[in-house]
């Protein structure tokens, strides 16, 4: 699985609508409204590098209200959540 993090500048008056339209796109797993110089951050998860172009260039960039994007490709994932899941494999959950 290939993960791309997409920084998005959007029309400020339409941020919620833009975020919902982006979140509905195939390949987009999450969209965050953020503070700072960006308006939205989208997580794109696809099987092939070529699929990133399909999601970002062909669909996300064409959502009405998207002003600009900057895409970053993830090399590795480091996540406390993933580590906890890996260490919990085979562990029994105590009954309360």
Long-range contacts (C-beta under 8 A, 24 or more apart in sequence): 1-45, 1-46, 1-47, 2-45, 2-46, 2-47, 2-48, 2-49, 2-51, 2-52, 2-73, 2-74, 3-43, 3-44, 3-45, 3-73, 3-74, 3-77, 4-43, 4-44, 4-45, 4-46, 4-52, 4-55, 4-56, 4-71, 4-72, 4-73, 4-74, 5-41, 5-42, 5-43, 5-44, 5-71, 5-72, 5-74, 6-41, 6-42, 6-43, 6-44, 6-56, 6-60, 6-69, 6-70, 6-71, 6-72, 7-38, 7-40, 7-41, 7-69, 7-70, 7-71, 7-72, 8-38, 8-39, 8-40, 8-41, 8-42, 8-60, 8-66, 8-68, 8-69, 9-38, 9-39, 9-66, 9-67, 9-68, 9-69, 10-39, 10-40, 10-65, 10-66, 10-67, 11-65, 11-67, 12-39, 14-64, 14-65, 15-39, 15-40, 15-65, 17-65, 18-63, 18-64, 18-65, 18-66, 21-63, 21-64, 21-65, 22-60, 22-63, 22-66, 25-55, 25-59, 25-60, 25-63, 26-55, 27-51, 27-54, 27-55, 28-55, 28-60, 44-71, 49-73
